[in-house]
Amino acid sequence: MKKILFVLMLVCMAVSDGYGKKKLPTYDVRPVNQAPTLERPAWPNYDHQNENSFAVFSNILETRQTDWGRTVGKEGGKWTLYRCEDATYVTFDWKVPSYQDWWFFRFTTGSAIIDADTGDQYLLRELEYFPMDQCFWVHGQSGRTIRFVLVYAPLPLSVEHVQIFEASAPSRKWMDGDATRSSVYDIDDLRPRVEREEKQGRVIY
């Protein structure tokens, strides 16, 4: 009788675990992105203290807020990690306040995803469609959630716990240049929970 009860307990635990936490796929579909409109390039003599010298972008990819990902740091945006074979893609989704139509951002070389178990750093390779190491303006997006797509080196499947590291950069008004390191996250807690269906049709000439 005791043996039967023990087996039933194991079955119940397995069913509960199966329904309680859906197993994620090995790799994710990379996030969708689109080129913004460059309204004005940065000045040749760009100066991080002179906001007039910043590049200006509009028509940023607009997205909806999701239930997955995590808010990392003090910017208030949502970070989601897409584990792909060719690279690791991280989306930064940020809702532009409705009271102000001009905001500037900066993403810095030397930023990385850190394997919290080994200390290995997987460096930021690219910020798709935007400059690195320069402040740039975004406007015309008031009240919308906009998306930036960051491209890092691919993560081995052995990586289970990560931190988001943002490298230091020059400080200016309204922007602290100190390096930051996030809390430790289980990598699956940062990954998308629902696959966005991307239809790949035929190529017709």
TIRO-2110 file (N, C-alpha, C; in Angstrom, 1 decimal):
// TIRO-2110
0.8, -1.2, 0.0, N, 1, A
0.0, 0.0, 0.0, CA, 1, A
0.9, 1.3, 0.0, C, 1, A
1.9, 1.3, 0.8, N, 2, A
2.8, 2.4, 0.9, CA, 2, A
3.5, 2.6, -0.4, C, 2, A
3.9, 1.5, -1.1, N, 3, A
4.6, 1.6, -2.4, CA, 3, A
3.6, 2.3, -3.4, C, 3, A
2.3, 1.9, -3.4, N, 4, A
1.4, 2.4, -4.3, CA, 4, A
1.2, 3.9, -4.1, C, 4, A
1.1, 4.3, -2.8, N, 5, A
0.9, 5.7, -2.5, CA, 5, A
2.2, 6.5, -3.0, C, 5, A
3.4, 6.0, -2.8, N, 6, A
4.6, 6.7, -3.2, CA, 6, A
4.6, 6.9, -4.7, C, 6, A
4.2, 5.9, -5.5, N, 7, A
4.2, 6.0, -6.9, CA, 7, A
3.2, 7.0, -7.3, C, 7, A
2.0, 7.1, -6.7, N, 8, A
1.0, 8.1, -7.0, CA, 8, A
1.5, 9.5, -6.8, C, 8, A
2.2, 9.7, -5.7, N, 9, A
2.8, 11.0, -5.3, CA, 9, A
3.8, 11.4, -6.4, C, 9, A
4.6, 10.5, -6.9, N, 10, A
5.6, 10.8, -8.0, CA, 10, A
4.8, 11.2, -9.2, C, 10, A
3.8, 10.5, -9.6, N, 11, A
3.0, 10.8, -10.8, CA, 11, A
2.4, 12.2, -10.7, C, 11, A
1.8, 12.5, -9.5, N, 12, A
1.2, 13.8, -9.3, CA, 12, A
2.2, 15.0, -9.4, C, 12, A
3.4, 14.7, -8.8, N, 13, A
4.5, 15.7, -8.9, CA, 13, A
4.9, 16.0, -10.3, C, 13, A
5.0, 14.9, -11.1, N, 14, A
5.4, 15.0, -12.5, CA, 14, A
4.3, 15.8, -13.3, C, 14, A
3.1, 15.5, -13.1, N, 15, A
2.0, 16.2, -13.8, CA, 15, A
2.0, 17.7, -13.4, C, 15, A
2.1, 17.9, -12.1, N, 16, A
2.2, 19.3, -11.6, CA, 16, A
3.3, 20.1, -12.2, C, 16, A
4.5, 19.5, -12.3, N, 17, A
5.6, 20.2, -12.9, CA, 17, A
5.4, 20.4, -14.3, C, 17, A
4.8, 19.5, -15.0, N, 18, A
4.6, 19.6, -16.5, CA, 18, A
3.6, 20.7, -16.8, C, 18, A
2.6, 20.9, -16.0, N, 19, A
1.6, 22.0, -16.2, CA, 19, A
2.0, 23.3, -15.6, C, 19, A
2.9, 23.2, -14.5, N, 20, A
3.2, 24.5, -13.8, CA, 20, A
4.2, 25.3, -14.6, C, 20, A
5.2, 24.6, -15.3, N, 21, A
6.2, 25.4, -15.9, CA, 21, A
6.5, 24.7, -17.3, C, 21, A
6.1, 25.5, -18.3, N, 22, A
6.2, 25.0, -19.7, CA, 22, A
7.7, 25.0, -20.1, C, 22, A
8.2, 23.9, -20.6, N, 23, A
9.6, 23.8, -21.1, CA, 23, A
9.8, 24.7, -22.3, C, 23, A
10.8, 25.5, -22.2, N, 24, A
11.0, 26.4, -23.4, CA, 24, A
11.8, 25.6, -24.4, C, 24, A
11.7, 26.1, -25.7, N, 25, A
12.5, 25.4, -26.8, CA, 25, A
14.0, 25.7, -26.6, C, 25, A
14.8, 24.9, -27.2, N, 26, A
16.3, 25.1, -27.1, CA, 26, A
16.7, 26.5, -27.6, C, 26, A
16.1, 26.9, -28.7, N, 27, A
16.4, 28.2, -29.3, CA, 27, A
15.2, 29.0, -29.6, C, 27, A
15.3, 30.3, -29.5, N, 28, A
14.2, 31.2, -29.8, CA, 28, A
14.2, 31.7, -31.3, C, 28, A
13.1, 32.2, -31.7, N, 29, A
13.1, 32.9, -33.0, CA, 29, A
13.5, 34.3, -32.7, C, 29, A
14.4, 34.8, -33.5, N, 30, A
15.0, 36.2, -33.2, CA, 30, A
13.9, 37.2, -33.3, C, 30, A
14.0, 38.3, -32.5, N, 31, A
12.9, 39.3, -32.5, CA, 31, A
12.9, 40.1, -33.8, C, 31, A
11.7, 40.5, -34.1, N, 32, A
11.4, 41.3, -35.3, CA, 32, A
12.0, 42.7, -35.0, C, 32, A
12.5, 43.3, -36.1, N, 33, A
13.0, 44.7, -36.0, CA, 33, A
12.8, 45.4, -37.3, C, 33, A
12.8, 46.7, -37.3, N, 34, A
12.7, 47.5, -38.5, CA, 34, A
13.6, 48.8, -38.4, C, 34, A
14.0, 49.2, -39.5, N, 35, A
14.9, 50.4, -39.6, CA, 35, A
14.1, 51.7, -39.2, C, 35, A
14.6, 52.5, -38.3, N, 36, A
13.9, 53.8, -38.0, CA, 36, A
14.2, 54.8, -39.1, C, 36, A
13.7, 56.0, -39.0, N, 37, A
14.0, 57.1, -39.9, CA, 37, A
15.0, 58.0, -39.2, C, 37, A
16.2, 58.1, -39.9, N, 38, A
17.2, 59.0, -39.5, CA, 38, A
16.9, 60.4, -39.9, C, 38, A
16.4, 61.3, -39.0, N, 39, A
16.0, 62.6, -39.4, CA, 39, A
17.2, 63.6, -39.5, C, 39, A
18.2, 63.3, -38.7, N, 40, A
19.4, 64.2, -38.7, CA, 40, A
20.6, 63.4, -38.2, C, 40, A
21.7, 63.2, -38.9, N, 41, A
22.8, 62.5, -38.4, CA, 41, A
23.5, 63.3, -37.3, C, 41, A
24.3, 62.6, -36.5, N, 42, A
25.1, 63.3, -35.5, CA, 42, A
26.1, 64.3, -36.2, C, 42, A
26.4, 65.4, -35.5, N, 43, A
27.4, 66.3, -36.0, CA, 43, A
28.8, 65.6, -36.1, C, 43, A
29.6, 66.0, -37.1, N, 44, A
31.0, 65.5, -37.2, CA, 44, A
31.8, 65.7, -35.9, C, 44, A
31.5, 66.9, -35.3, N, 45, A
32.2, 67.2, -34.0, CA, 45, A
31.2, 66.9, -32.8, C, 45, A
30.6, 65.7, -32.9, N, 46, A
29.7, 65.2, -31.8, CA, 46, A
30.3, 65.5, -30.4, C, 46, A
29.5, 66.0, -29.5, N, 47, A
30.0, 66.3, -28.1, CA, 47, A
28.9, 65.8, -27.2, C, 47, A
29.2, 64.8, -26.3, N, 48, A
28.2, 64.3, -25.4, CA, 48, A
27.6, 65.3, -24.5, C, 48, A
28.2, 66.5, -24.3, N, 49, A
27.7, 67.5, -23.5, CA, 49, A
26.8, 68.5, -24.3, C, 49, A
26.8, 68.4, -25.6, N, 50, A
26.0, 69.3, -26.5, CA, 50, A
24.9, 68.5, -27.1, C, 50, A
23.7, 68.6, -26.6, N, 51, A
22.6, 67.8, -27.1, CA, 51, A
22.2, 68.1, -28.5, C, 51, A
22.6, 69.3, -29.0, N, 52, A
22.3, 69.6, -30.4, CA, 52, A
23.1, 68.8, -31.4, C, 52, A
24.2, 68.2, -30.9, N, 53, A
25.0, 67.5, -31.8, CA, 53, A
24.6, 66.0, -31.9, C, 53, A
23.6, 65.6, -31.2, N, 54, A
23.1, 64.2, -31.2, CA, 54, A
22.4, 63.9, -32.5, C, 54, A
22.4, 62.7, -33.0, N, 55, A
21.6, 62.2, -34.1, CA, 55, A
20.1, 62.2, -33.7, C, 55, A
19.2, 62.3, -34.6, N, 56, A
17.8, 62.3, -34.3, CA, 56, A
17.1, 61.2, -35.1, C, 56, A
16.3, 60.4, -34.4, N, 57, A
15.6, 59.3, -35.1, CA, 57, A
14.1, 59.4, -34.7, C, 57, A
13.3, 58.9, -35.7, N, 58, A
11.9, 58.8, -35.5, CA, 58, A
11.4, 57.5, -36.1, C, 58, A
10.1, 57.2, -36.0, N, 59, A
9.5, 56.0, -36.5, CA, 59, A
10.3, 54.7, -36.0, C, 59, A
10.5, 54.7, -34.7, N, 60, A
11.1, 53.6, -34.1, CA, 60, A
10.1, 52.4, -34.1, C, 60, A
10.6, 51.2, -34.1, N, 61, A
9.7, 50.0, -34.0, CA, 61, A
8.8, 50.1, -32.8, C, 61, A
7.5, 50.1, -33.0, N, 62, A
6.6, 50.2, -31.9, CA, 62, A
6.1, 48.7, -31.5, C, 62, A
6.0, 48.4, -30.3, N, 63, A
5.7, 47.1, -29.9, CA, 63, A
4.7, 47.2, -28.7, C, 63, A
4.2, 46.0, -28.3, N, 64, A
3.3, 46.0, -27.2, CA, 64, A
4.0, 45.5, -25.9, C, 64, A
3.6, 45.9, -24.8, N, 65, A
4.3, 45.4, -23.6, CA, 65, A
3.9, 44.0, -23.3, C, 65, A
4.9, 43.2, -22.9, N, 66, A
4.8, 41.8, -22.7, CA, 66, A
4.8, 41.4, -21.2, C, 66, A
4.3, 40.1, -21.0, N, 67, A
4.4, 39.6, -19.6, CA, 67, A
5.7, 39.0, -19.3, C, 67, A
6.5, 38.8, -20.3, N, 68, A
7.8, 38.1, -20.0, CA, 68, A
8.9, 39.1, -20.0, C, 68, A
10.2, 38.7, -19.7, N, 69, A
11.3, 39.6, -19.6, CA, 69, A
11.3, 40.2, -18.2, C, 69, A
12.3, 41.1, -18.0, N, 70, A
12.5, 41.7, -16.7, CA, 70, A
12.8, 43.1, -16.8, C, 70, A
12.4, 43.9, -15.8, N, 71, A
12.9, 45.3, -15.8, CA, 71, A
14.2, 45.3, -15.1, C, 71, A
15.3, 45.7, -15.8, N, 72, A
16.6, 45.7, -15.4, CA, 72, A
17.2, 47.1, -15.2, C, 72, A
17.7, 47.4, -14.0, N, 73, A
18.2, 48.8, -13.8, CA, 73, A
17.1, 49.8, -13.5, C, 73, A
17.5, 51.0, -13.6, N, 74, A
16.6, 52.1, -13.2, CA, 74, A
15.9, 52.8, -14.4, C, 74, A
16.1, 52.3, -15.6, N, 75, A
15.5, 53.0, -16.7, CA, 75, A
14.0, 52.7, -16.9, C, 75, A
13.5, 51.6, -16.3, N, 76, A
12.1, 51.3, -16.4, CA, 76, A
11.7, 50.5, -17.6, C, 76, A
12.7, 50.1, -18.4, N, 77, A
12.4, 49.4, -19.6, CA, 77, A
12.4, 47.9, -19.4, C, 77, A
11.8, 47.1, -20.3, N, 78, A
11.7, 45.7, -20.2, CA, 78, A
12.8, 45.0, -21.1, C, 78, A
13.6, 44.1, -20.5, N, 79, A
14.6, 43.4, -21.2, CA, 79, A
14.2, 42.0, -21.4, C, 79, A
14.3, 41.5, -22.6, N, 80, A
13.9, 40.1, -23.0, CA, 80, A
15.1, 39.5, -23.8, C, 80, A
15.5, 38.3, -23.4, N, 81, A
16.6, 37.6, -24.0, CA, 81, A
16.2, 36.5, -25.0, C, 81, A
16.7, 36.6, -26.2, N, 82, A
16.3, 35.5, -27.2, CA, 82, A
17.6, 34.7, -27.5, C, 82, A
17.6, 33.5, -27.1, N, 83, A
18.7, 32.6, -27.2, CA, 83, A
18.7, 32.0, -28.6, C, 83, A
19.6, 32.4, -29.5, N, 84, A
19.6, 31.9, -30.9, CA, 84, A
21.0, 31.3, -31.2, C, 84, A
21.1, 30.5, -32.2, N, 85, A
22.4, 29.9, -32.5, CA, 85, A
23.4, 30.9, -33.0, C, 85, A
23.0, 31.8, -33.8, N, 86, A
24.0, 32.8, -34.4, CA, 86, A
24.4, 33.9, -33.5, C, 86, A
23.5, 34.2, -32.5, N, 87, A
23.8, 35.4, -31.7, CA, 87, A
22.7, 35.3, -30.5, C, 87, A
23.0, 36.2, -29.5, N, 88, A
22.0, 36.4, -28.5, CA, 88, A
21.4, 37.7, -28.7, C, 88, A
20.1, 37.8, -28.9, N, 89, A
19.4, 39.0, -29.1, CA, 89, A
18.7, 39.4, -27.8, C, 89, A
18.8, 40.7, -27.5, N, 90, A
18.1, 41.2, -26.3, CA, 90, A
17.3, 42.4, -26.7, C, 90, A
16.0, 42.4, -26.4, N, 91, A
15.2, 43.6, -26.7, CA, 91, A
15.1, 44.4, -25.5, C, 91, A
15.1, 45.7, -25.7, N, 92, A
14.9, 46.7, -24.6, CA, 92, A
13.6, 47.5, -25.1, C, 92, A
12.5, 47.2, -24.4, N, 93, A
11.2, 47.9, -24.7, CA, 93, A
11.0, 48.9, -23.7, C, 93, A
10.7, 50.1, -24.1, N, 94, A
10.6, 51.3, -23.2, CA, 94, A
9.4, 52.1, -23.6, C, 94, A
8.5, 52.4, -22.7, N, 95, A
7.3, 53.2, -23.0, CA, 95, A
7.7, 54.7, -22.8, C, 95, A
7.5, 55.4, -23.9, N, 96, A
7.9, 56.9, -23.9, CA, 96, A
6.7, 57.6, -23.2, C, 96, A
7.0, 58.4, -22.2, N, 97, A
6.0, 59.1, -21.5, CA, 97, A
5.2, 60.0, -22.4, C, 97, A
3.9, 60.2, -22.1, N, 98, A
3.1, 61.0, -23.0, CA, 98, A
3.3, 62.5, -22.8, C, 98, A
4.0, 62.9, -21.7, N, 99, A
4.2, 64.3, -21.4, CA, 99, A
5.5, 64.9, -22.1, C, 99, A
6.3, 64.0, -22.8, N, 100, A
7.5, 64.6, -23.4, CA, 100, A
7.8, 63.8, -24.7, C, 100, A
8.0, 64.5, -25.7, N, 101, A
8.2, 63.8, -27.0, CA, 101, A
9.7, 63.7, -27.4, C, 101, A
10.6, 64.2, -26.6, N, 102, A
12.0, 64.0, -27.0, CA, 102, A
12.7, 63.3, -25.8, C, 102, A
13.5, 62.2, -26.2, N, 103, A
14.3, 61.5, -25.2, CA, 103, A
15.6, 61.1, -25.8, C, 103, A
16.6, 61.0, -25.0, N, 104, A
17.9, 60.5, -25.6, CA, 104, A
18.3, 59.2, -24.9, C, 104, A
19.0, 58.4, -25.7, N, 105, A
19.5, 57.1, -25.2, CA, 105, A
21.0, 57.0, -25.6, C, 105, A
21.6, 56.0, -24.9, N, 106, A
23.0, 55.7, -25.2, CA, 106, A
23.3, 54.2, -24.9, C, 106, A
23.9, 53.5, -25.8, N, 107, A
24.3, 52.1, -25.5, CA, 107, A
25.8, 52.0, -25.8, C, 107, A
26.5, 51.3, -24.9, N, 108, A
27.9, 51.4, -24.8, CA, 108, A
28.7, 50.1, -25.1, C, 108, A
29.7, 50.3, -25.9, N, 109, A
30.7, 49.2, -26.2, CA, 109, A
31.3, 48.7, -24.9, C, 109, A
31.5, 47.4, -24.8, N, 110, A
32.0, 46.8, -23.5, CA, 110, A
30.9, 46.3, -22.7, C, 110, A
29.6, 46.6, -23.0, N, 111, A
28.5, 46.0, -22.3, CA, 111, A
28.4, 44.5, -22.6, C, 111, A
27.8, 43.7, -21.7, N, 112, A
27.9, 42.3, -21.9, CA, 112, A
26.8, 41.5, -21.2, C, 112, A
26.6, 40.3, -21.6, N, 113, A
25.8, 39.4, -20.7, CA, 113, A
26.9, 38.5, -20.0, C, 113, A
26.8, 38.4, -18.7, N, 114, A
27.7, 37.7, -17.9, CA, 114, A
27.1, 36.4, -17.4, C, 114, A
27.9, 35.3, -17.7, N, 115, A
27.5, 34.0, -17.1, CA, 115, A
27.8, 34.1, -15.6, C, 115, A
26.7, 34.1, -14.8, N, 116, A
26.9, 34.3, -13.4, CA, 116, A
27.6, 33.1, -12.7, C, 116, A
27.6, 32.0, -13.3, N, 117, A
28.3, 30.8, -12.7, CA, 117, A
29.8, 30.7, -13.0, C, 117, A
30.2, 31.2, -14.2, N, 118, A
31.6, 31.1, -14.6, CA, 118, A
32.3, 32.5, -14.7, C, 118, A
31.5, 33.6, -14.8, N, 119, A
32.1, 34.9, -14.9, CA, 119, A
32.4, 35.2, -16.4, C, 119, A
32.2, 34.3, -17.3, N, 120, A
32.4, 34.6, -18.8, CA, 120, A
31.5, 35.7, -19.2, C, 120, A
32.1, 36.6, -20.1, N, 121, A
31.4, 37.7, -20.6, CA, 121, A
31.1, 37.6, -22.1, C, 121, A
29.9, 37.7, -22.5, N, 122, A
29.5, 37.7, -23.9, CA, 122, A
29.1, 39.1, -24.3, C, 122, A
30.0, 39.6, -25.1, N, 123, A
30.0, 41.1, -25.4, CA, 123, A
28.9, 41.5, -26.4, C, 123, A
28.5, 42.8, -26.1, N, 124, A
27.6, 43.4, -27.0, CA, 124, A
28.3, 43.7, -28.4, C, 124, A
27.7, 43.2, -29.5, N, 125, A
28.3, 43.4, -30.8, CA, 125, A
27.7, 44.6, -31.5, C, 125, A
26.5, 44.8, -31.3, N, 126, A
25.8, 45.7, -32.2, CA, 126, A
24.5, 46.2, -31.6, C, 126, A
24.1, 47.4, -31.8, N, 127, A
22.8, 47.9, -31.6, CA, 127, A
22.1, 48.2, -32.9, C, 127, A
21.2, 47.3, -33.3, N, 128, A
20.7, 47.3, -34.7, CA, 128, A
20.1, 48.7, -35.0, C, 128, A
20.6, 49.3, -36.1, N, 129, A
20.1, 50.5, -36.7, CA, 129, A
20.5, 51.8, -36.0, C, 129, A
21.1, 51.7, -34.9, N, 130, A
21.5, 52.9, -34.1, CA, 130, A
23.0, 53.0, -33.8, C, 130, A
23.5, 54.1, -33.5, N, 131, A
24.9, 54.2, -33.2, CA, 131, A
25.2, 53.7, -31.8, C, 131, A
26.5, 53.3, -31.7, N, 132, A
27.0, 52.9, -30.3, CA, 132, A
27.8, 54.0, -29.8, C, 132, A
27.9, 54.1, -28.5, N, 133, A
28.8, 55.0, -27.8, CA, 133, A
28.5, 56.5, -28.1, C, 133, A
27.3, 56.8, -28.6, N, 134, A
26.9, 58.2, -28.8, CA, 134, A
25.4, 58.3, -28.2, C, 134, A
25.1, 59.4, -27.6, N, 135, A
23.7, 59.7, -27.3, CA, 135, A
23.0, 60.0, -28.6, C, 135, A
21.8, 59.6, -28.7, N, 136, A
20.9, 60.0, -29.8, CA, 136, A
19.5, 60.3, -29.4, C, 136, A
18.9, 61.1, -30.1, N, 137, A
17.5, 61.5, -29.8, CA, 137, A
16.5, 60.6, -30.4, C, 137, A
15.4, 60.4, -29.7, N, 138, A
14.2, 59.7, -30.3, CA, 138, A
13.0, 60.7, -30.1, C, 138, A
12.3, 60.9, -31.1, N, 139, A
11.1, 61.8, -30.9, CA, 139, A
10.0, 61.4, -31.9, C, 139, A
8.8, 61.9, -31.6, N, 140, A
7.6, 61.5, -32.4, CA, 140, A
7.0, 60.2, -31.9, C, 140, A
7.4, 59.7, -30.7, N, 141, A
6.9, 58.4, -30.2, CA, 141, A
6.2, 58.6, -28.9, C, 141, A
5.7, 59.7, -28.6, N, 142, A
5.0, 60.0, -27.3, CA, 142, A
3.9, 59.0, -27.0, C, 142, A
4.0, 58.4, -25.8, N, 143, A
3.0, 57.5, -25.3, CA, 143, A
3.1, 56.1, -25.9, C, 143, A
4.1, 55.8, -26.7, N, 144, A
4.2, 54.5, -27.4, CA, 144, A
5.3, 53.7, -26.7, C, 144, A
5.2, 52.4, -26.8, N, 145, A
6.3, 51.5, -26.4, CA, 145, A
7.2, 51.2, -27.6, C, 145, A
8.5, 51.6, -27.5, N, 146, A
9.4, 51.4, -28.6, CA, 146, A
10.4, 50.3, -28.2, C, 146, A
11.0, 49.8, -29.3, N, 147, A
11.9, 48.6, -29.1, CA, 147, A
13.3, 48.9, -29.7, C, 147, A
14.3, 48.6, -28.9, N, 148, A
15.7, 48.5, -29.4, CA, 148, A
16.2, 47.1, -29.4, C, 148, A
16.9, 46.6, -30.4, N, 149, A
17.4, 45.2, -30.4, CA, 149, A
18.9, 45.3, -30.3, C, 149, A
19.4, 44.6, -29.2, N, 150, A
20.9, 44.5, -29.0, CA, 150, A
21.3, 43.2, -29.4, C, 150, A
22.5, 43.1, -30.0, N, 151, A
23.0, 41.8, -30.5, CA, 151, A
24.3, 41.5, -29.7, C, 151, A
24.3, 40.3, -29.0, N, 152, A
25.5, 39.9, -28.2, CA, 152, A
26.0, 38.6, -28.8, C, 152, A
27.2, 38.2, -28.4, N, 153, A
27.8, 36.9, -28.8, CA, 153, A
26.8, 35.8, -28.3, C, 153, A
26.8, 34.7, -29.1, N, 154, A
25.9, 33.6, -28.7, CA, 154, A
26.2, 33.0, -27.4, C, 154, A
25.2, 32.6, -26.6, N, 155, A
25.4, 31.9, -25.3, CA, 155, A
25.4, 30.4, -25.5, C, 155, A
26.4, 29.7, -25.0, N, 156, A
26.3, 28.2, -25.0, CA, 156, A
25.1, 27.7, -24.2, C, 156, A
24.7, 26.5, -24.6, N, 157, A
23.5, 26.0, -23.9, CA, 157, A
23.8, 25.7, -22.4, C, 157, A
25.0, 25.7, -22.0, N, 158, A
25.4, 25.4, -20.6, CA, 158, A
25.1, 26.6, -19.7, C, 158, A
24.9, 27.8, -20.3, N, 159, A
24.7, 29.0, -19.5, CA, 159, A
23.2, 29.0, -19.0, C, 159, A
23.1, 29.1, -17.6, N, 160, A
21.8, 29.0, -17.0, CA, 160, A
21.5, 30.2, -16.2, C, 160, A
22.5, 31.0, -15.7, N, 161, A
22.2, 32.1, -14.9, CA, 161, A
23.0, 33.3, -15.4, C, 161, A
22.4, 34.4, -15.6, N, 162, A
23.1, 35.6, -16.3, CA, 162, A
22.8, 36.9, -15.5, C, 162, A
23.7, 37.8, -15.8, N, 163, A
23.6, 39.2, -15.4, CA, 163, A
23.7, 40.1, -16.6, C, 163, A
23.0, 41.2, -16.7, N, 164, A
23.2, 42.2, -17.7, CA, 164, A
24.1, 43.3, -17.2, C, 164, A
25.3, 43.4, -17.9, N, 165, A
26.3, 44.4, -17.5, CA, 165, A
26.3, 45.5, -18.5, C, 165, A
26.2, 46.8, -18.0, N, 166, A
26.3, 47.9, -18.9, CA, 166, A
27.5, 48.7, -18.6, C, 166, A
28.4, 48.8, -19.5, N, 167, A
29.7, 49.4, -19.3, CA, 167, A
29.6, 50.9, -19.0, C, 167, A
30.7, 51.5, -18.5, N, 168, A
30.7, 52.9, -18.1, CA, 168, A
30.8, 53.7, -19.4, C, 168, A
30.4, 55.0, -19.3, N, 169, A
30.5, 55.9, -20.4, CA, 169, A
30.5, 57.3, -19.7, C, 169, A
30.9, 58.4, -20.5, N, 170, A
30.9, 59.7, -19.9, CA, 170, A
29.6, 60.1, -19.4, C, 170, A
29.6, 60.8, -18.2, N, 171, A
28.4, 61.3, -17.6, CA, 171, A
28.0, 62.6, -18.2, C, 171, A
26.7, 63.0, -18.2, N, 172, A
26.2, 64.3, -18.6, CA, 172, A
24.9, 64.5, -17.8, C, 172, A
24.4, 65.6, -18.0, N, 173, A
23.1, 65.9, -17.3, CA, 173, A
22.0, 64.9, -17.7, C, 173, A
21.3, 64.4, -16.7, N, 174, A
20.3, 63.4, -16.9, CA, 174, A
20.8, 62.0, -17.4, C, 174, A
22.1, 61.8, -17.3, N, 175, A
22.7, 60.5, -17.7, CA, 175, A
23.9, 60.2, -16.9, C, 175, A
23.8, 59.2, -16.0, N, 176, A
24.9, 58.7, -15.1, CA, 176, A
25.7, 57.8, -16.0, C, 176, A
27.0, 58.0, -16.0, N, 177, A
27.9, 57.2, -16.8, CA, 177, A
28.5, 56.0, -16.1, C, 177, A
28.1, 55.7, -14.9, N, 178, A
28.7, 54.6, -14.1, CA, 178, A
28.3, 53.3, -14.7, C, 178, A
29.2, 52.3, -14.6, N, 179, A
28.8, 50.9, -15.1, CA, 179, A
27.8, 50.3, -14.1, C, 179, A
26.9, 49.5, -14.6, N, 180, A
25.9, 48.8, -13.8, CA, 180, A
25.9, 47.3, -14.1, C, 180, A
25.6, 46.6, -13.1, N, 181, A
25.4, 45.1, -13.2, CA, 181, A
24.1, 44.7, -12.5, C, 181, A
23.3, 44.0, -13.3, N, 182, A
22.0, 43.6, -12.8, CA, 182, A
22.1, 42.5, -11.7, C, 182, A
20.9, 42.2, -11.2, N, 183, A
20.8, 41.0, -10.3, CA, 183, A
21.1, 39.7, -11.2, C, 183, A
21.2, 38.6, -10.5, N, 184, A
21.3, 37.3, -11.2, CA, 184, A
20.0, 36.8, -11.6, C, 184, A
19.8, 36.4, -12.9, N, 185, A
18.5, 35.9, -13.4, CA, 185, A
18.7, 34.5, -13.9, C, 185, A
17.7, 33.6, -13.7, N, 186, A
17.7, 32.4, -14.4, CA, 186, A
17.4, 32.8, -15.9, C, 186, A
18.2, 32.2, -16.8, N, 187, A
18.1, 32.7, -18.2, CA, 187, A
16.7, 32.5, -18.7, C, 187, A
16.0, 31.4, -18.3, N, 188, A
14.6, 31.2, -18.8, CA, 188, A
13.6, 32.2, -18.3, C, 188, A
13.9, 32.9, -17.2, N, 189, A
13.0, 34.0, -16.7, CA, 189, A
13.1, 35.2, -17.6, C, 189, A
14.2, 35.3, -18.4, N, 190, A
14.3, 36.5, -19.3, CA, 190, A
13.8, 36.2, -20.7, C, 190, A
13.7, 34.9, -21.0, N, 191, A
13.3, 34.5, -22.4, CA, 191, A
11.8, 34.7, -22.7, C, 191, A
11.4, 34.8, -23.9, N, 192, A
10.0, 35.0, -24.3, CA, 192, A
9.3, 33.7, -24.0, C, 192, A
8.0, 33.8, -23.5, N, 193, A
7.2, 32.7, -23.1, CA, 193, A
6.3, 32.2, -24.3, C, 193, A
6.1, 33.1, -25.2, N, 194, A
5.2, 32.8, -26.3, CA, 194, A
5.9, 33.1, -27.6, C, 194, A
5.9, 32.2, -28.5, N, 195, A
6.6, 32.4, -29.8, CA, 195, A
5.7, 33.3, -30.6, C, 195, A
6.3, 34.4, -31.1, N, 196, A
5.5, 35.2, -32.1, CA, 196, A
5.6, 34.5, -33.4, C, 196, A
4.4, 34.3, -34.0, N, 197, A
4.4, 33.5, -35.3, CA, 197, A
4.9, 34.4, -36.4, C, 197, A
6.0, 33.9, -37.0, N, 198, A
6.6, 34.7, -38.1, CA, 198, A
6.5, 33.8, -39.4, C, 198, A
5.7, 34.2, -40.3, N, 199, A
5.4, 33.5, -41.5, CA, 199, A
6.5, 33.8, -42.5, C, 199, A
7.2, 32.7, -43.0, N, 200, A
8.2, 32.9, -44.0, CA, 200, A
7.6, 32.3, -45.3, C, 200, A
7.1, 33.1, -46.2, N, 201, A
6.5, 32.6, -47.4, CA, 201, A
7.6, 32.4, -48.5, C, 201, A
7.1, 32.0, -49.7, N, 202, A
8.0, 31.8, -50.8, CA, 202, A
8.6, 33.1, -51.4, C, 202, A
9.7, 32.9, -52.0, N, 203, A
10.4, 34.1, -52.7, CA, 203, A
10.0, 33.9, -54.1, C, 203, A
9.3, 34.9, -54.7, N, 204, A
8.8, 34.8, -56.0, CA, 204, A
9.4, 35.9, -56.9, C, 204, A
9.9, 35.6, -58.0, N, 205, A
10.5, 36.5, -58.9, CA, 205, A
9.6, 36.8, -60.1, C, 205, A
END
